[in-house]
Amino acid sequence: MISVGKRVLWGVGTARTMRPHWALRELSIPYETKPILSRSGETQTPEFSLINPRQKIPVLQDGDFTIAESGAIVSYLAEIYGNGSRRLIPSGERQRAQWLEWNLFIAMELDATSLYIVRRHADLRHIYGDAPAAVQSSKAYFLKQLGHVDQTLRKGRFFLMGDEFTTADILLTTCLTWAISLDVPVHDSCRTYLERLTAREAYQAALVANAPRP
């Protein structure tokens, strides 16, 4: 573990900001929240633009180190602060490769290529344009790709990597809750998995921390 200073997490209110809030809670890491929202103008202030020129949330400041992108943040936290029964990353080389495969698959195929397209052209169609064909095809693609998750979970796995909770479960759970909120269908095995994961104490605490402030 490296020595660091104050930790500040910028961002609340989305599935992606939920991920670092959850990882921080799982690892019992104290931190301060800057509850800024996307598309509110708060990510475009001079102060935040200096922290992240891409003007996106979430962003983690860990002492003098700054990192953005939710998948990268949770992996960083696990690498630096994970220990004992709360590693969030498997230890074996091949297991770590499979863990990385899950992380990239979820971030690309379920999040960016599917759910975000639905969000852009359904919830945010007033910004990006109404594209019902793109929405429907993205929902279908999501369900097709989720079939790989369904097959894995139906093998009796408690978590994606077997008996060990990892950051891949954080990414998947947030995608599943996001999908349901967008009326995207998910498999029964995924709903059962979701019930288990969202019952975790750290998840419930993160849910409160990630809620937009009044």
Secondary structure, 3 states (H helix, E strand, C coil): CCCCCCEEEECCCCHHHHHHHHHHHHCCCCCEEECCCCCCCHHHCHHHHHHCCCCCCCEEEECCEEEECHHHHHHHHHHHHCECCECECCCCHHHHHHHHHHHHHHHHHHHHHHHHHHHHHCCCHHHHCCCHHHHHHHHHHHHHHHHHHHHHHCCCCCECCECCCEHHHHHHHHHHHHHHHCCCCCCHHHHHHHHHHHCCHHHHHHHHHHCCCC
